[in-house]
Amino acid sequence: MAEVRLDNITKSFGGVTIIPQLNLLVPDGSFTVLVGPSGCGKSTLLRLIAGLETPTAGNVLIGGRNVTEAEPSQREISMVFQSYALFPHMTVAQNIDFGLRLQKMPKAEREARVAHAAKILALETYLDRKPSQLSGGQRQRVAIGRSIVRNPKVFLLDEPLSNLDAALRGQMRIELAQLHRSLGSTMIYVTHDQVEAMTLADQIVVMNGGRIEQIGPPMELYDRPASEFVAAFIGSPKMNLLPGRSIGRQDVRTAGIRPEHIRVDGSSGQWHARTEVVETLGADTIAYMSAEGIDSVTVRLPGHMRLKVGDKLFLTPEPANLHLFDERGQRIEARA
Amino acid sequence: MTRSNILREIIRVGFLCIVASFVLGPLAATVLGGFKSNTEIQTSALSLPEIWRFDIYADILSDPGFWRYLGNSLIISVATVVLTLLVGSAAAYVFAQVRFFGSKMLFSYLSLGLMFPFATAILPLFVQVRDLGLLDTYWAVILPQTAFGLSLAILLFRTFFSELPKELFEAAYVEGCSYIRFFWQFTLPLSTPILATVGVFVFVQSWNNFLLPLVVLNSREAFTWPLGMMQYRGEFSVEWNRTLAFVTLTILPAVVFFVAAQKYIVAGLTGGAVKG
């Protein structure tokens, strides 16, 4: 186990700077998720930690040791790739113990570690199969198994669930969380899926254009987004970002209100709105409405609430849950 | 099936038969020629023999010279294939995997070899081989053949290697695998289709090579089969039936080699070898 520290990391490809001067501390034993839209530099950051890319400037420290110039295999990390990167001509067992064979570990110990990893990941019956004979979820487990057996200090996971279908993704998410709890190692996980970020992380790092927008526990980001970008990125359905004048505040550019923080009433309220689209999710009903003076507002309602397209209602944002942003898109502490 | 479909099918099969006959016609004439007398070959080359003469094939098979030529050809061809595959794949691996200054220029320079006609190099080659003291040895044929086969081999290997998923290398690299180990443990085992394809090309080319052995091999002991075949050409007459029987027997290994490697070539064309 070890903390990961990035000191003034800069990465440029040719003349293009992907990551300009970034500092980050990943605490020992934490599950840190790097999240952001495509091209925001999160995968590059992970590859810098892994040693697959060399920083243009700055240092990478793992467990207090400067590993900026060290080979990936000497960093005591392991990495799980988006495409699994399983070795197609080797069996599951050979895939898992490949790194151990390179370390010239005695056969008995290797076998014991593979057996242990296979047990944790429920792969015992597949050890003699080739990757092509496995399902997507099983392949992902093999990739994780390959990481576990080396007892790394830090696990790096690069969008490991994005190739799986929705049901399997949900299941693997739970398995990953359990794995983190049982191993207790530091995990750095890259995803563009904010649901994965929210459900798995102790600490979320929201990235945008190579910079860190905000770092914090999931609920802090949810409750107190530091910028418009974070507000829009975290939470599903997205936060409503409305012009300040819609709540009678000319001094703020944008007012954010989450769909579940809007009260709905049939007779009175702040905005008069018409229902445009209704999504029934069972536990919740999501209504997309158009209000006077505002383009559209998304509202989360209890699942049993029956709404029809064209229904007219009054909406009122809860003042305590309003998020206000200035001209630069930065948070303004709300005046209640 | 509609009428136009039937017509299209007939045209297709007919066309394929014509194309196949270009290969099978001469092959059949060669095989059958070995059973005929010289007169019969000259009067009716494509017909079945009037009298089937098995003695010509039997004579050749019982001649120790034939087996020696065949052995020489086999040693030279196999050595050429092994050397071309080793050197070509190693060079192509560097071009595909490592970014270094001048790699594009060096690669273009190597590819230029594709345009270089072998026959024009024959005299300087002879001088070089003689100076190295390799005349009348297998190496006199193996080394130049390998050198001339490398352009195509590197071109084909590089294309194939660069299509192997990058993550495979990165995953192995993170585990502590070196470039050289990756080459032996991953690149080569995952490239059997292209290794087979290049191997077949090189083998067949070496097996049928006539000009280079003619120039650099003088002793009968070192002759390859195309040179051995020349023993049936006298100053005043050519023993066509013996020549054809000899050719039939000597092309058999090349055909067998091709059939054996065909599975891998087809596998390479249909893909899926790497996707795990």
Chai-1 contact restraints between the chains, C-beta under 6 A:
chainA,res_idxA,chainB,res_idxB,connection_type,confidence,min_distance_angstrom,max_distance_angstrom,comment,restraint_id
A,L52,B,E170,contact,1.0,0.0,6.0,A-B,restraint_1
A,P72,B,Y173,contact,1.0,0.0,6.0,A-B,restraint_2
A,P72,B,V174,contact,1.0,0.0,6.0,A-B,restraint_3
A,S73,B,G176,contact,1.0,0.0,6.0,A-B,restraint_4
A,M79,B,V174,contact,1.0,0.0,6.0,A-B,restraint_5
A,F81,B,E167,contact,1.0,0.0,6.0,A-B,restraint_6
A,S83,B,E167,contact,1.0,0.0,6.0,A-B,restraint_7
A,A85,B,E167,contact,1.0,0.0,6.0,A-B,restraint_8
A,A85,B,L168,contact,1.0,0.0,6.0,A-B,restraint_9
A,A85,B,A171,contact,1.0,0.0,6.0,A-B,restraint_10
A,L86,B,G276,contact,1.0,0.0,6.0,A-B,restraint_11
A,P88,B,G276,contact,1.0,0.0,6.0,A-B,restraint_12
A,H89,B,P189,contact,1.0,0.0,6.0,A-B,restraint_13
A,F98,B,E175,contact,1.0,0.0,6.0,A-B,restraint_14
A,G99,B,E175,contact,1.0,0.0,6.0,A-B,restraint_15
A,L102,B,E175,contact,1.0,0.0,6.0,A-B,restraint_16
A,L102,B,G176,contact,1.0,0.0,6.0,A-B,restraint_17
A,P131,B,G276,contact,1.0,0.0,6.0,A-B,restraint_18
A,S132,B,G276,contact,1.0,0.0,6.0,A-B,restraint_19
